[in-house]
């Protein structure tokens, strides 16, 4: 039976070649197993050096926002802050310290490529994101804070605080917003 199938497929290939105007009949092709593995990216090959282990530089997305893997707890947030470029890293450390001082039991995570701060059982109340010229702090229930943070959002309840390199941060006001925000129901954890 196997011989008949081979002869039949050879005839079909011969007819197809004749229709295309080929002078010689093409041999039937054998099925080739293809690997689903893709060619490694430059970033992946850069981490596979033969020398001593060197910490890879974090990838910066547009605007200079570090690409840090999703994770819960202080470690991923500290990795994000350490990867923030230039002066933004100092701002990140300062904000993190103020948040922890104001809400000692704060929950932390990196989600949606941004550090998130929340209260267990209440949800996320604040997020941080890097842009080219500023660090944006999002208060998810910002319209309920007094005074209302200055930056408007397309989201009805969210308000922003943009911190630029030369801005003086009013730590007392920021801490007051953090305290108020931590006492409100937040975004789903």
N, C-alpha and C positions, 0 to 999 in steps of 0.2 A: 504494500500500500504506500509506503514511503517513496518508492521509486516513481509511482504514478504522479504523486503530488509534485515532485521535483520537476518532472518532465512537463507537467501542465504549467507550472509557474514559469518555466523557461520559455514555453510557447507564448505565454501572455506577455512576457518581457520582450520577446522578439517582435511581436505584433506592435507593441507600443513603440519600439525603436523604429520600426518601419514607418509608422505614422508620423514620427518626428523627422523622418528623412535621414535617419542614421544608417550607415552602411553596415555596421556590425551590431549584432544583437547584444544588449547589455546583459550581464550575468545578474541573476537575482541576488539582492543584497541580504546579508545575514544580519539578524538583529544584534545590535551592539548595546550592551548595558552602559548607561551613562551615569556618572556620579552626580549626586545632587549637591555635592559640596561646591561652594563658590570659591573663586580666587580670593585669598585673604586681602584685606584692605591695608593701606600703608600704615595705619595706626596699629593694626594687629601685628604686622611684620616688624614694626619698630620695637615692640615689646619683646620680641623673641631674639634678643641679641645673644651672642655667644659669650660675652664678657660678664663681669659681675652685675648683679641685679641693680638696676637704676630705676628709681621711681618715675613712672611715665607722667608727663605733663598732662593735666586734665584738658579735655577738649572744651573749647569755648564756643558757644553757639553765637548766633548773631546778637550784637549788642554787648557781648562779653559775658553772657550768663554761663557759668560753668555747667557742664553736663555731668551730673553725679547720679549714680544709680539710686533708684528708689530704695528707701530704707527707713526704719523707725529707730528712734533713740537719738542720743547726743552725737554719736560717732559720725553718721552721715551728714549731720548739720555742720559739725566742725570741719569735715572734709570739704563741704561746699564753701564754707567761709574761707578756708585756707586757699581754695582755688579761685576765689574772687580776684580779678586782676587789679593790681596797683592799689590806689587809695581806698578802693571799695572794700578790700579785705579788712582794713582798720575799722571802717564804718560797720561792717558785719559783726566784728568782734564786740564792738561797743554796743550795738543794738542787742546782740545775744546776751551780753552781761546785764544790760538794763532789764531785759525781759525776765531773765532768771532771778534777778534781785527782786523784781516786783511780784512775780508769781513763782515762788520756789518749787512748787509741784508741777510746773509746766511740762506738758508732753511735747516731744519734738519729733519731726520726721522730714525727709525730703520726698516730696510728692510733686508731680507735674513740673519737675525740675526746679523746684523752689523750696527753701526751708519753710516749714509750717510749724506754728506754735498753737497749742490747744490745751484744753482741760478735759481729762478723761470723763466720759459720760456727757459732756457738753458740746464737744466738737472743736474744730479749728477756729481760732479767732483772729489770726494774723498770719500773713505770708510775706516773704521778701523775694524780690527779683532784681537782677542786674540789667541795666540798659547801658548804652554807650556812654552817656554823660551823667547818669544818676542811678541811685539805688531807690527802688520803689517799695514802699511798705504798704501793704494792703490790709486795711481793717475791714473784715467781712461784714460787720454790723456797724460800720462807721457812722451811719446816719443817726444812730442812737447815742453816740458819744457827745459829750459836752466839753468844750466847744467842738463842733464838727470839724474833722480834719479837712484841709483845704482842697485836696484833689478830687475832682468829680469822676464818676465811673458810669459806664453804660448799665451796670448792675444797680438796681434801685437802692439797695442797702449799703453797698460797698463804697468806701472813701479811701483816698490814697494820701500818702505823705511822700513826696519826692525829695531825696537828699542828694545835693550836688557836692562836688569836691570842696568848694570853699564855704559851704553853708555852715552856720553855727546851729547845732542841734540843741533845742530847748529840752534838756533831759527831764526836767520836772514835768513839762507838759506831755512828753512822750510817755513817761512812766504813768501819768494820770490816765492817758488813753489806754495803755496796756492794762492797767488795773480795771478800768471800766469794761473794756472789751472782754476780759477774762471772766467777768461775771454774767455775760450775756450768752444765750444759746448760740453756738457757732455752726460752722459748716460740718457736714457729716464726716466723721473720721473713717 
